[in-house]
Amino acid sequence: MGASAVELSTEGLTPKQRTILQYLRDRVDQETYFKSRLIGEELGFSAKEVGSNMRAVADAEHELDIEQWGYSSSTTWQVTTA
């Protein structure tokens, strides 16, 4: 993916949302399920901050499919490549 495609995929996202998206991009080949709490611990955000920003990340145009998956002990997100 060229630089222009990456820029387009993050257009309209806040810096925090772009950070979350990059985190998911970097790990989607090794993991499928991500907990908001664990993403937050890695990035220095609260689980609530991650959860409140994930909808915008999921709705943005990029190469990932992001679906809210479960709620036990922190919201879990299923992330796969489109």
Secondary structure, DSSP 8 states (H G I E B T S, - for coil): --HHHHHHHHTT--HHHHHHHHHHHHHTTT-SEEEHHHHHHHHT--HHHHHHHHHHHHHS-SSEEEEEEE-TTS-EEEEEE-
